[in-house]
């Protein structure tokens, strides 16, 4: 009678005595389920089917206990060794492995319940101490597919086999995390393990770097342009690396949270500063709409655009945000005159000593944990600034889409962003770029609503149509004929600009302005001109009637400060402005705005009018728009949409002040306000 032998790896056990052929045949019925016969060596060699058939193995051991107890004990000991040595469950970088313990792995792989989880039969060669190399079967599933499945369907929908090994915290415990980190001042990298490289997620992240905007072609038509500032690299391992501009740090978390994905992010900027030990915002008081705006911005993840009319106190919302977040902050402004205005307000309302506030621009290069910089200077030093600030404010935010300003917003790392604007709408539709780089509109309140709340003054608008002098009309008519005959777009534009210039600087406007100044000699007045040359003529015309100052880009800082203080005291009653008055410069407020020239942009009009709207209760502001009749300036005036400003306030103004909110009048040497 023969001895029976069974080989596990390199270890062989054998029966302690000869077995009858009947016993041998009966044992063979068990063994062929998980081993194969090697006739040359006369040994049964255990294969990968051992673990799926453990119930049969145990039945064979029970059978042997009555036939050959020592043989049964050897087999039982090996089974115990294998159960201890062979892992029942493992997680690699991108897959999980479940030991095929008493189940057929092929049935799992073919089961429809598992098809979305990428099931595979994996036969792993394991080196087991004392036994040697043994092929062990596992059912493997994609961690990526499991993560996506749980994200879309919930944990409870997982098949029972997986729930046995994966608790509800599986993603947190085992799922590889996405890593986001700067690789240079201008760029960040997103490292995505293969298990999370879902197509939809990759698309969402790549869209961060797809920058769309418009430009004007030679024919004056707006053409969309797409700039791809994104590089995607797929590694052989299945991992994905995405290169994005630094502004991505302000949006990427929101995207990952929407996918319920774990991540690790390194902003590469300081999130605290000693300068805030001086913070004493005792002078900072917010009105209800300012509180609403700040709350909306905070609820949007400290990112977004706030739209409030000029005079509605946008600056104070930014100051409150600085006091709230207490992180190194950069304030970007469009011109040098706003640099010190912002710095003064930060010091006054937050209590931070003036010497701890940086200025970058206007000849100064002092960078501190709170810094005010011009867009131009920030563009020049963007690599230096990118690593220093966690929060950035875009004042007069409609400038952000301009090419150089856009690159500042693109390459700053600051995750917290607030854009401030009276009207972000742009003629070229590039507010889409502002919203992409700084965040969409999170709060908006209309001029009409602020009037009803008593925060801004209601305004009466008078459009005054004036004729061109005969000698100017003749030149104008000749140019119109040339415009009709011109077949070159460049030539047409030159002629059109000349027509605009003639209508804009119409000398009869000087008579109208003189009359208006006389009618409002007890008020403070702003006069807005379309050119420096005409502004100088206006100032010369009215300075004998009322103390007047001229404020243009030629005005130096010391003289500007003198004009500002004199206007606030009342020593100067009228300021003639060109451009500077449109960019938020605080030269005090007034009650009358006279617009003698300007562009067709609604934004410019709103900014100019905003100068006379401060101080709401009981005040009525006056806006006079002087337009050359039967000229291109009438088209420009209509595009500005002055009438829309008082839409909805007509009854309010009529009831409170007894006059029309809007009227068009023709110049007849005398103007009445009724």
FIDO-825834 format. One line per 8 residues: number of its first residue (from 1); for each residue z, x, y of C-alpha. Coordinates in Angstrom, 1 decimal. Last residue first. Example, Ala and Ser with C-alpha at 12.3 -4.5 7.8 and 13.67 -1.06 7.14 Angstrom:
2 = 7.1 13.7 -1.1; 7.8 12.3 -4.5
end
This chain:
674 = -12.8 -37.7 122.4; -13.0 -33.9 123.0; -15.2 -33.9 126.1; -17.7 -31.2 126.8; -19.6 -30.5 130.1; -22.8 -28.7 130.9; -24.7 -31.2 128.8; -24.6 -29.5 125.4
666 = -25.3 -31.9 122.6; -22.6 -33.4 120.5; -21.9 -33.7 116.7; -18.6 -35.2 115.8; -15.9 -34.8 113.1; -12.2 -35.8 112.9; -12.7 -38.6 115.4; -9.9 -39.2 117.9
658 = -6.7 -41.3 118.2; -4.3 -38.5 117.2; -2.2 -39.9 114.4; -4.4 -42.9 113.3; -7.7 -41.2 113.8; -6.5 -37.9 112.2; -5.2 -39.7 109.1; -8.2 -42.0 108.9
650 = -10.6 -39.1 108.9; -8.6 -36.9 106.6; -10.6 -37.6 103.4; -13.4 -35.3 104.4; -12.1 -33.0 107.1; -13.3 -29.7 105.5; -16.5 -31.4 104.1; -17.8 -31.8 107.7
642 = -17.9 -28.0 108.2; -20.2 -27.5 105.2; -21.3 -24.0 105.8; -24.8 -24.8 104.5; -25.2 -27.3 107.3; -24.5 -24.6 109.8; -27.1 -22.3 108.3; -29.7 -25.0 108.4
634 = -28.9 -25.6 112.0; -29.1 -21.9 112.7; -32.7 -21.8 111.5; -33.5 -23.4 114.8; -34.0 -26.9 116.3; -30.7 -26.7 118.2; -28.8 -23.5 118.5; -25.3 -24.1 117.0
626 = -21.9 -23.8 118.6; -19.2 -24.7 116.0; -16.0 -25.8 117.8; -12.8 -26.0 115.8; -9.7 -27.6 117.2; -6.3 -27.7 115.6; -3.9 -30.6 116.0; -0.2 -29.8 115.7
618 = 2.6 -32.3 115.0; 3.6 -30.7 111.7; 1.3 -28.0 110.4; 2.0 -24.5 111.8; -1.0 -22.6 110.5; -4.5 -24.2 110.8; -6.0 -22.1 113.5; -6.9 -18.9 111.6
610 = -7.9 -21.0 108.5; -11.0 -22.0 110.5; -12.3 -18.4 110.2; -11.5 -18.2 106.5; -13.1 -21.5 105.7; -16.2 -20.6 107.6; -16.6 -17.3 105.8; -16.1 -19.0 102.4
602 = -18.7 -21.6 103.2; -21.3 -18.9 103.5; -24.1 -19.7 105.9; -23.5 -16.6 108.0; -22.0 -16.3 111.5; -22.3 -17.2 115.1; -20.5 -18.7 118.0; -17.6 -20.2 116.1
594 = -14.9 -21.3 118.5; -11.5 -21.6 116.9; -8.6 -23.3 118.8; -4.9 -23.7 118.0; -3.9 -20.1 117.4; -2.1 -17.9 114.8; -0.9 -14.3 114.7; -3.1 -11.2 114.4
586 = -2.6 -11.1 110.7; -5.8 -9.6 109.2; -6.9 -11.8 106.3; -10.5 -10.7 106.0; -12.5 -13.0 108.2; -11.0 -11.9 111.5; -12.4 -8.4 111.0; -15.9 -9.8 110.8
578 = -16.4 -10.0 114.6; -13.5 -11.3 116.6; -12.9 -12.4 120.2; -9.2 -12.8 120.9; -7.9 -15.2 123.5; -4.5 -15.8 125.0; -3.3 -12.2 125.4; 0.2 -12.0 127.0
570 = 1.2 -14.8 124.6; 3.9 -12.8 122.8; 1.9 -13.1 119.5; -1.3 -12.1 121.2; 0.4 -9.1 122.9; 1.8 -7.9 119.5; -1.6 -8.2 117.8; -3.5 -6.6 120.6
562 = -1.1 -3.6 120.7; -1.4 -3.2 116.9; -5.2 -3.3 117.2; -5.1 -0.7 119.9; -3.1 1.6 117.7; -5.3 1.0 114.7; -8.6 1.6 116.4; -11.0 -1.1 117.4
554 = -14.6 -0.3 116.4; -14.6 -2.7 113.4; -14.1 -5.4 116.0; -11.2 -7.0 118.0; -12.0 -7.8 121.7; -9.1 -8.9 123.8; -8.8 -11.7 126.4; -6.4 -12.8 129.2
546 = -8.1 -16.1 130.3; -10.6 -17.1 132.9; -11.7 -13.6 134.1; -11.8 -12.4 130.4; -14.2 -15.1 129.5; -17.7 -13.6 130.2; -16.8 -10.0 129.3; -15.3 -11.1 126.0
538 = -18.4 -13.1 125.2; -20.8 -10.3 126.1; -18.8 -7.9 123.8; -18.9 -10.4 121.0; -22.7 -10.6 121.5; -23.1 -6.8 120.9; -20.7 -6.8 118.0; -22.7 -9.5 116.2
530 = -22.0 -12.9 114.7; -19.2 -14.0 117.0; -15.9 -15.7 116.3; -13.8 -16.8 119.2; -10.1 -17.3 118.5; -8.0 -19.2 121.0; -4.3 -19.7 122.0; -3.9 -22.8 124.1
522 = -3.2 -23.5 127.7; -6.7 -22.5 128.8; -8.2 -25.0 126.4; -10.7 -26.9 128.6; -11.4 -23.7 130.6; -12.1 -21.8 127.3; -14.4 -24.6 126.2; -16.4 -24.4 129.4
514 = -16.8 -20.6 129.1; -17.8 -20.9 125.5; -20.5 -23.4 126.4; -21.9 -21.2 129.1; -21.9 -18.2 126.8; -23.7 -20.2 124.1; -26.6 -20.5 126.6; -27.1 -16.7 125.9
506 = -28.4 -17.5 122.3; -27.0 -14.7 120.1; -27.2 -16.6 116.8; -30.5 -18.2 117.5; -32.2 -15.0 118.4; -30.5 -13.1 115.5; -31.4 -15.8 112.9; -35.1 -15.7 114.0
498 = -35.0 -11.9 113.7; -33.5 -12.2 110.2; -36.3 -14.6 109.2; -38.9 -12.1 110.4; -37.5 -9.3 108.4; -37.1 -11.6 105.4; -40.7 -12.7 105.6; -41.9 -9.1 105.8
490 = -40.0 -8.2 102.6; -41.3 -11.3 100.9; -44.9 -10.4 101.8; -47.5 -13.2 102.4; -46.5 -13.7 106.1; -48.6 -16.5 107.7; -45.7 -19.0 108.0; -43.3 -16.4 109.2
482 = -45.8 -15.2 111.9; -45.9 -18.8 113.2; -42.1 -18.9 113.3; -42.0 -15.6 115.1; -44.3 -17.0 117.9; -42.0 -20.0 118.2; -38.9 -17.9 118.6; -40.6 -15.7 121.3
474 = -41.5 -18.9 123.3; -38.0 -20.4 122.7; -36.4 -17.2 124.1; -38.3 -17.5 127.4; -37.5 -21.2 127.6; -33.7 -20.8 127.0; -32.7 -22.0 123.5; -31.1 -25.4 123.4
466 = -27.4 -26.1 122.5; -26.0 -28.3 119.7; -22.2 -28.5 119.7; -20.6 -29.2 116.3; -17.1 -30.5 117.0; -14.4 -30.3 114.4; -10.9 -31.9 114.7; -8.4 -30.1 112.5
458 = -5.2 -31.2 110.7; -2.5 -28.6 110.7; -1.3 -26.9 107.6; 2.1 -27.3 105.8; 2.7 -30.9 106.6; 2.4 -32.1 103.0; -0.6 -34.2 104.0; -2.2 -31.2 105.6
450 = -1.6 -29.1 102.5; -3.3 -31.8 100.5; -6.3 -31.8 102.7; -6.6 -28.0 102.6; -6.9 -28.3 98.8; -4.6 -26.9 96.2; -5.7 -24.8 93.2; -3.7 -23.1 90.5
442 = -4.6 -21.3 87.3; -8.2 -20.6 88.3; -9.7 -18.2 85.7; -8.5 -14.7 85.0; -8.8 -11.3 86.8; -11.8 -9.7 85.1; -13.6 -12.8 83.6; -12.6 -15.1 86.5
434 = -13.9 -12.6 89.0; -17.1 -12.2 87.1; -17.7 -15.9 87.0; -17.1 -15.9 90.7; -20.5 -14.2 90.7; -22.4 -17.3 91.6; -24.5 -15.4 94.1; -23.3 -17.5 97.1
426 = -19.7 -17.0 96.0; -17.0 -19.5 95.3; -13.6 -17.8 95.3; -12.4 -19.9 98.2; -9.1 -19.2 99.9; -8.5 -16.4 97.5; -5.8 -14.5 95.6; -6.4 -12.9 92.2
418 = -3.3 -12.1 90.1; -3.3 -9.8 87.1; -0.7 -8.6 84.6; -2.1 -6.4 81.8; -2.8 -3.5 84.3; -5.2 -1.1 82.5; -7.5 -0.7 85.5; -11.1 0.0 84.4
410 = -12.9 -3.3 84.9; -11.0 -4.5 88.0; -11.9 -1.2 89.8; -15.4 -1.3 88.4; -15.9 -4.8 90.0; -14.9 -3.4 93.4; -17.7 -0.9 93.3; -20.3 -3.5 92.3
402 = -19.1 -6.5 94.2; -17.6 -9.0 91.9; -14.0 -8.3 93.1; -14.7 -9.1 96.8; -14.1 -12.9 96.2; -10.5 -11.8 95.6; -9.4 -11.7 99.2; -6.4 -9.9 97.7
394 = -6.7 -8.8 94.1; -3.2 -8.2 92.8; -2.5 -5.7 90.0; 0.4 -5.4 87.6; 1.3 -2.7 85.0; 0.4 0.2 87.2; 0.2 4.0 86.7; -2.3 4.8 84.1
386 = -5.3 3.1 85.8; -4.5 4.6 89.2; -5.6 8.1 88.4; -8.8 7.0 86.7; -9.5 4.5 89.5; -9.3 7.1 92.2; -12.6 6.4 94.0; -12.6 2.8 93.0
378 = -9.1 2.4 94.3; -10.2 4.0 97.6; -13.0 1.4 98.0; -10.9 -1.5 97.0; -8.3 -0.6 99.6; -4.9 0.3 98.3; -1.4 -1.0 98.6; 1.1 0.8 96.3
370 = 4.3 -0.2 94.6; 5.3 2.5 92.1; 4.0 5.0 94.7; 0.7 6.6 95.5; 0.3 8.3 98.9; -3.3 9.1 99.8; -3.7 8.1 103.5; -6.9 8.3 105.5
362 = -7.4 4.6 105.8; -6.9 4.2 102.1; -4.1 4.5 99.5; -0.7 3.5 100.8; 2.4 3.8 98.7; 5.6 1.8 99.3; 8.9 3.8 98.8; 9.0 4.9 102.5
354 = 8.9 1.3 103.7; 12.2 0.6 102.0; 12.1 -2.3 99.5; 13.9 -5.3 100.9; 11.6 -7.8 99.2; 10.6 -9.8 102.3; 10.5 -7.1 105.0; 9.4 -4.2 102.9
346 = 6.7 -6.1 101.0; 5.6 -7.7 104.2; 5.2 -4.4 106.0; 3.3 -2.9 103.1; 0.9 -5.8 103.1; 0.2 -5.5 106.8; 0.0 -1.8 106.5; -2.9 -1.9 104.1
338 = -4.6 -5.0 105.6; -6.2 -3.1 108.4; -7.8 -0.6 105.9; -10.1 -3.2 104.4; -10.8 -5.2 101.3; -7.2 -5.2 99.8; -5.9 -4.2 96.4; -2.2 -4.5 95.6
330 = -0.9 -2.3 92.8; 2.4 -3.0 91.1; 4.8 -1.0 89.0; 6.9 -3.6 87.1; 9.6 -5.9 88.5; 8.1 -9.1 87.0; 9.9 -11.7 89.2; 10.2 -9.8 92.4
322 = 6.5 -8.7 92.2; 5.5 -12.3 91.4; 7.5 -13.5 94.4; 5.6 -11.1 96.6; 2.3 -12.3 95.2; 3.3 -15.9 95.9; 4.3 -14.9 99.4; 0.8 -13.4 100.1
314 = -0.9 -16.8 99.2; 0.9 -18.5 102.1; -1.2 -21.6 102.8; -2.6 -20.2 106.1; -6.1 -19.6 104.5; -6.6 -22.3 101.9; -5.1 -21.8 98.4; -6.9 -20.7 95.2
306 = -4.8 -18.8 92.7; -6.7 -16.8 90.1; -5.3 -15.8 86.7; -3.1 -13.7 84.6; 0.7 -13.7 84.2; 0.4 -15.3 80.7; -0.9 -18.6 81.9; 2.6 -20.0 82.2
298 = 3.4 -17.3 84.7; 0.4 -18.2 86.8; 1.2 -21.9 86.8; 4.8 -21.1 87.7; 3.7 -19.0 90.7; 1.3 -21.7 91.9; 3.9 -24.5 91.6; 6.5 -22.4 93.5
290 = 3.9 -21.7 96.2; 3.1 -25.5 96.4; 6.8 -26.3 96.8; 7.4 -23.8 99.6; 8.7 -20.3 98.7; 11.5 -18.5 100.5; 11.6 -14.7 100.5; 14.0 -13.3 103.1
282 = 16.7 -12.5 100.5; 14.2 -10.7 98.2; 16.6 -7.8 97.8; 14.9 -5.2 95.6; 16.3 -1.7 96.2; 17.0 -1.2 92.5; 13.3 -2.2 92.1; 12.2 1.3 93.0
274 = 13.6 2.6 89.7; 10.5 1.4 87.9; 9.8 -0.4 84.7; 6.7 -1.2 82.5; 5.0 2.2 82.8; 1.4 2.1 81.7; -0.3 3.1 78.5; -0.5 -0.5 77.4
266 = 0.2 0.3 73.7; -0.3 -2.7 71.6; 0.7 -3.4 68.0; -0.7 -6.5 66.4; 0.1 -9.4 64.1; -2.5 -12.1 64.0; -2.0 -15.8 64.7; -5.7 -16.1 65.6
258 = -4.8 -17.6 69.0; -2.3 -14.8 69.4; -5.0 -12.2 68.9; -7.1 -13.7 71.7; -4.2 -13.9 74.1; -3.2 -10.4 73.3; -6.7 -9.2 74.1; -6.8 -10.5 77.6
250 = -5.0 -8.1 80.0; -5.5 -5.1 77.8; -9.2 -5.7 77.9; -9.1 -4.5 81.5; -9.3 -1.0 80.0; -13.0 -1.2 79.1; -13.6 -1.8 75.4; -14.2 0.4 72.3
242 = -14.0 -1.4 69.0; -13.0 0.2 65.7; -13.6 -1.6 62.4; -12.1 -0.9 58.9; -14.4 -1.6 56.0; -13.6 1.7 54.3; -17.1 2.9 55.1; -16.2 2.5 58.8
234 = -17.7 -0.1 61.1; -18.1 1.0 64.7; -18.3 -1.5 67.6; -19.0 -0.2 71.1; -18.4 -2.4 74.1; -19.4 -2.3 77.8; -22.4 -4.5 77.4; -23.8 -5.4 80.8
226 = -25.7 -8.6 81.1; -27.7 -9.6 84.1; -28.5 -13.1 85.3; -31.2 -13.4 88.0; -30.6 -15.1 91.3; -33.8 -15.5 93.3; -34.2 -13.9 96.7; -37.8 -12.9 96.0
218 = -36.9 -9.2 95.7; -34.3 -10.1 93.1; -30.7 -11.2 93.7; -28.2 -10.2 91.2; -26.1 -12.3 88.8; -23.2 -11.4 86.4; -22.4 -11.2 82.8; -20.0 -8.6 81.3
210 = -19.9 -8.4 77.5; -16.9 -6.2 76.8; -14.5 -9.0 76.2; -17.2 -10.7 74.1; -16.7 -8.0 71.5; -13.2 -9.2 70.9; -14.3 -12.8 70.2; -17.2 -11.7 68.0
202 = -14.9 -9.4 65.9; -12.4 -12.3 65.5; -15.1 -14.7 64.3; -16.5 -12.2 61.9; -13.1 -11.5 60.4; -12.1 -7.8 60.3; -8.5 -8.5 59.4; -8.4 -7.1 55.8
194 = -10.8 -4.3 56.9; -8.1 -2.9 59.3; -8.9 -3.4 63.0; -8.5 -0.6 65.5; -9.0 -1.7 69.1; -9.7 1.2 71.4; -9.1 1.3 75.2; -11.3 2.7 77.9
186 = -11.1 3.8 81.6; -8.0 6.0 81.7; -8.9 7.4 78.3; -8.1 6.5 74.6; -5.8 3.6 75.5; -4.2 1.7 72.6; -4.6 -1.5 70.6; -3.6 -1.5 66.9
178 = -4.3 -4.5 64.6; -1.6 -4.8 62.0; -1.9 -4.5 58.3; -0.6 -7.6 56.5; 2.3 -7.0 54.2; 5.6 -8.2 55.7; 4.4 -10.3 58.7; 1.5 -11.8 56.8
170 = 3.6 -12.5 53.8; 6.3 -14.3 55.7; 5.6 -17.6 54.0; 6.3 -16.0 50.6; 3.6 -14.3 48.6; 4.3 -13.6 44.9; 4.7 -17.0 43.3; 2.8 -18.5 46.2
162 = -0.2 -16.6 44.9; -0.1 -18.1 41.4; 0.6 -21.5 42.9; -2.7 -21.7 44.8; -2.3 -21.5 48.7; -2.3 -24.9 50.5; 1.4 -24.6 51.4; 0.7 -21.5 53.5
154 = -1.5 -23.2 56.0; -5.2 -24.1 55.9; -6.9 -22.0 58.6; -4.4 -19.2 59.2; -3.4 -19.2 55.5; -7.1 -18.9 54.5; -7.7 -16.2 57.0; -4.8 -14.1 55.9
146 = -5.7 -14.6 52.2; -9.3 -13.6 52.9; -8.2 -10.4 54.7; -5.7 -9.6 52.0; -8.5 -9.8 49.5; -7.4 -10.7 46.1; -7.0 -8.7 42.9; -6.3 -9.9 39.4
138 = -4.8 -7.1 37.5; -5.4 -5.6 34.0; -3.8 -2.4 32.8; -5.6 0.5 31.1; -3.1 2.9 29.7; -2.7 6.7 30.3; 0.3 8.3 28.7; 3.3 6.8 26.9
130 = 6.3 8.9 27.7; 5.8 8.5 31.5; 3.0 5.9 32.2; -0.2 7.1 33.8; -2.0 3.9 34.9; -5.7 3.2 34.6; -6.4 0.1 36.5; -8.6 -2.7 35.2
122 = -9.4 -4.9 38.2; -10.6 -8.5 37.7; -11.6 -9.8 41.1; -10.7 -12.8 43.3; -12.4 -13.0 46.8; -9.9 -15.5 48.3; -12.4 -18.2 49.0; -13.2 -18.6 45.2
114 = -9.5 -19.0 44.2; -9.3 -22.8 43.7; -12.8 -22.8 42.2; -11.4 -20.9 39.1; -13.8 -18.2 37.8; -11.7 -15.2 38.8; -8.5 -17.0 37.6; -10.0 -17.9 34.2
106 = -11.2 -14.3 33.8; -7.6 -13.1 34.4; -6.4 -14.8 31.2; -2.7 -15.4 31.6; 0.4 -13.9 30.1; 0.9 -11.3 32.8; -2.4 -10.5 34.5; -0.5 -8.2 36.9
98 = -1.2 -9.3 40.5; -2.9 -6.9 42.9; -3.2 -7.4 46.6; -6.0 -6.1 48.7; -6.8 -4.4 52.0; -4.5 -1.5 52.5; -2.8 -1.8 49.1; -0.3 -4.4 48.0
90 = 1.2 -4.4 44.6; 2.7 -7.0 42.1; 3.9 -6.7 38.5; 4.2 -3.0 38.6; 3.9 -1.3 35.2; 6.9 0.9 34.3; 9.6 -1.6 33.6; 7.4 -4.0 31.6
82 = 5.8 -1.0 29.9; 9.2 0.4 28.8; 10.3 -3.0 27.5; 7.1 -3.4 25.5; 7.5 0.1 24.1; 11.1 -0.8 23.0; 9.9 -4.0 21.3; 7.2 -2.2 19.4
74 = 9.7 0.4 18.2; 12.2 -2.4 17.2; 9.5 -4.3 15.2; 8.7 -1.1 13.3; 12.4 -0.6 12.6; 12.8 -4.3 11.5; 9.8 -4.1 9.0; 9.0 -7.6 7.5
66 = 11.6 -10.0 8.9; 11.6 -8.4 12.4; 7.9 -8.0 12.1; 7.2 -11.7 12.7; 9.3 -11.7 15.8; 7.4 -8.7 17.1; 4.1 -10.5 16.3; 5.3 -13.5 18.3
58 = 6.2 -11.2 21.2; 2.8 -9.7 21.2; 1.2 -13.2 21.1; 3.2 -14.2 24.2; 2.2 -10.9 25.8; -1.4 -11.8 25.6; -2.5 -11.3 29.2; -0.5 -8.0 29.1
50 = -2.1 -6.4 26.0; -5.7 -7.4 27.0; -6.2 -4.0 28.7; -6.5 -2.2 25.3; -4.1 -1.2 22.5; -5.7 1.1 19.9; -5.1 0.0 16.3; -5.3 3.2 14.1
42 = -7.2 4.4 11.1; -8.4 7.5 12.9; -12.0 7.0 11.8; -11.6 3.2 11.5; -10.5 2.7 15.1; -9.5 -1.0 15.3; -9.3 -2.7 18.6; -6.2 -4.0 20.5
34 = -5.0 -7.1 22.4; -6.1 -10.2 20.4; -7.2 -8.1 17.5; -3.5 -7.2 16.9; -2.2 -10.7 16.1; -4.8 -11.5 13.3; -4.4 -7.9 12.2; -0.7 -8.5 11.5
26 = -1.6 -11.2 9.0; -4.2 -8.9 7.4; -1.7 -6.1 7.1; 1.0 -8.4 5.7; -1.4 -9.6 2.9; -2.5 -6.0 2.3; 1.2 -5.2 1.6; 2.9 -2.9 4.0
18 = 4.1 0.6 3.4; 7.2 1.5 5.2; 8.4 2.5 8.6; 5.4 1.0 10.3; 3.7 3.2 12.8; 4.0 4.0 16.5; 1.4 6.1 18.3; 1.7 7.4 21.9
10 = -1.3 8.7 23.8; -2.0 5.4 25.5; -0.3 2.9 23.2; -1.6 3.5 19.6; -0.6 1.2 16.7; -0.4 2.4 13.1; 0.0 0.4 9.8; 1.0 2.3 6.6
2 = -0.9 1.3 3.5; 0.0 0.0 0.0
end
